[in-house]
Amino acid sequence: MTDARNTPANTGRDTRFKPGNPGKPKGARSRATVAAEALLDGEAEGLTRKAIDMALEGDTVALRLCLERLVPPRKDRPLAFDLPPINDAKDHPAVLASVLEAVAGGDLTPTEGQAFAGLMEQHRRAIETADIVGRLEALEARNTK
């Protein structure tokens, strides 16, 4: 038995929410965005100049706004610290120990240390794979004689 309170006409649900409805097309903008763009149209240069002037006068919020737009925060940086030579997979523990020391000493952030350790793991796998391929080729050459 259907309750009259739960019918689509009474719940405010209509064809907009049917499964398979693709929703808004890509690039569609809301009415508020379109209205704001219409108000600011042609005023961008003046507003930018005003924000810069306020920043130069000492307004810290305007200064932060200008700096955030001009110089975005860096997501990563080049790493410069001493590493022992890496010739084979046996050298990796010493390299990872130096990375751990750099993190402990504050030269690297823990996130940077973890990223570097991941690179070292990929390097170790590449060395081991090349070593296994070399051994396999040597075995195959010995068996074909």
C-alpha positions as CSV (number, residue, x, y, z in Angstrom):
1,M,0.0,0.0,0.0
2,T,1.4,3.4,-1.0
3,D,1.4,6.2,1.5
4,A,0.3,9.5,-0.1
5,R,3.0,11.4,1.8
6,N,5.8,9.5,0.0
7,T,4.8,10.0,-3.6
8,P,7.2,11.9,-5.8
9,A,4.8,14.8,-6.2
10,N,4.7,15.3,-2.5
11,T,8.4,14.9,-1.7
12,G,9.6,17.5,-4.2
13,R,11.4,14.9,-6.2
14,D,10.7,14.9,-9.9
15,T,12.6,13.9,-13.0
16,R,15.7,16.0,-12.0
17,F,16.8,13.3,-9.6
18,K,16.1,10.2,-11.7
19,P,19.1,7.8,-12.1
20,G,21.0,8.4,-15.3
21,N,20.4,12.2,-15.3
22,P,23.7,13.7,-16.4
23,G,23.3,16.8,-14.3
24,K,24.8,20.1,-15.2
25,P,26.9,20.3,-18.4
26,K,30.6,20.8,-18.0
27,G,31.6,24.4,-17.7
28,A,28.1,25.5,-16.6
29,R,28.3,28.4,-14.1
30,S,25.9,29.2,-11.3
31,R,23.8,32.3,-11.4
32,A,25.8,33.8,-8.5
33,T,29.0,33.4,-10.5
34,V,27.5,34.9,-13.6
35,A,26.1,37.8,-11.6
36,A,29.5,38.5,-9.9
37,E,31.3,38.4,-13.2
38,A,28.8,40.8,-14.7
39,L,29.4,43.2,-11.8
40,L,33.2,43.0,-12.0
41,D,33.4,43.1,-15.8
42,G,35.7,45.9,-16.8
43,E,36.7,46.6,-13.2
44,A,39.4,44.0,-12.8
45,E,42.3,46.4,-13.5
46,G,41.0,49.0,-11.1
47,L,40.4,46.5,-8.3
48,T,43.9,45.0,-8.8
49,R,45.4,48.4,-8.7
50,K,43.5,49.2,-5.5
51,A,44.6,46.0,-3.8
52,I,48.2,46.7,-4.7
53,D,47.9,50.3,-3.4
54,M,46.4,49.0,-0.1
55,A,49.2,46.5,0.2
56,L,51.8,49.2,-0.3
57,E,50.1,51.3,2.4
58,G,50.5,48.5,4.9
59,D,47.2,46.6,4.7
60,T,48.4,43.1,5.7
61,V,45.4,41.3,4.3
62,A,45.8,43.0,0.9
63,L,49.5,42.3,1.0
64,R,48.9,38.6,1.7
65,L,46.4,38.5,-1.2
66,C,48.8,40.1,-3.6
67,L,51.7,37.8,-2.5
68,E,49.6,34.7,-2.7
69,R,48.7,35.6,-6.3
70,L,52.2,36.6,-7.4
71,V,54.2,34.0,-5.6
72,P,52.2,30.8,-4.9
73,P,53.5,28.5,-2.2
74,R,56.0,26.0,-3.3
75,K,54.8,22.4,-3.3
76,D,58.4,21.0,-3.2
77,R,61.9,22.1,-3.4
78,P,65.3,20.7,-4.6
79,L,67.0,18.6,-2.0
80,A,70.6,19.3,-1.3
81,F,72.4,17.0,1.2
82,D,75.4,14.6,1.1
83,L,74.7,11.0,0.0
84,P,77.1,8.1,0.0
85,P,77.8,6.6,-3.4
86,I,75.2,4.2,-4.7
87,N,76.6,1.5,-6.9
88,D,74.4,-1.5,-6.0
89,A,71.6,-2.6,-3.8
90,K,74.0,-3.1,-0.9
91,D,74.6,0.7,-0.7
92,H,70.9,1.5,0.0
93,P,70.9,1.0,3.8
94,A,73.7,3.6,4.1
95,V,71.8,6.0,1.9
96,L,68.6,5.6,3.8
97,A,70.5,6.1,7.1
98,S,71.7,9.4,5.8
99,V,68.2,10.4,4.8
100,L,67.0,9.5,8.2
101,E,69.8,11.6,9.8
102,A,68.8,14.5,7.5
103,V,65.1,14.2,8.7
104,A,66.2,14.0,12.3
105,G,68.5,17.0,11.9
106,G,65.8,19.1,10.4
107,D,67.4,19.4,7.0
108,L,64.5,17.5,5.4
109,T,60.9,17.4,6.4
110,P,59.4,13.9,7.2
111,T,57.4,14.1,4.0
112,E,60.5,14.9,1.9
113,G,62.3,12.0,3.6
114,Q,59.5,9.7,2.8
115,A,59.4,10.8,-0.8
116,F,63.2,10.3,-1.1
117,A,62.9,6.9,0.5
118,G,60.3,5.9,-2.1
119,L,62.7,7.0,-4.9
120,M,65.4,5.0,-3.3
121,E,63.1,1.9,-3.2
122,Q,62.4,2.3,-6.9
123,H,66.1,2.6,-7.6
124,R,66.8,-0.5,-5.6
125,R,64.2,-2.5,-7.5
126,A,65.7,-1.3,-10.8
127,I,69.1,-2.4,-9.7
128,E,67.8,-5.8,-8.6
129,T,65.8,-6.3,-11.8
130,A,68.9,-5.5,-13.9
131,D,70.9,-7.9,-11.7
132,I,68.3,-10.7,-12.1
133,V,68.2,-10.2,-15.9
134,G,72.0,-10.4,-16.1
135,R,72.0,-13.6,-14.1
136,L,69.2,-15.1,-16.2
137,E,71.0,-14.3,-19.4
138,A,74.2,-15.9,-18.1
139,L,72.3,-19.0,-17.1
140,E,70.6,-19.2,-20.5
141,A,74.0,-18.7,-22.3
142,R,75.5,-21.5,-20.2
143,N,72.6,-23.9,-21.0
144,T,72.6,-23.2,-24.8
145,K,76.3,-24.3,-25.1
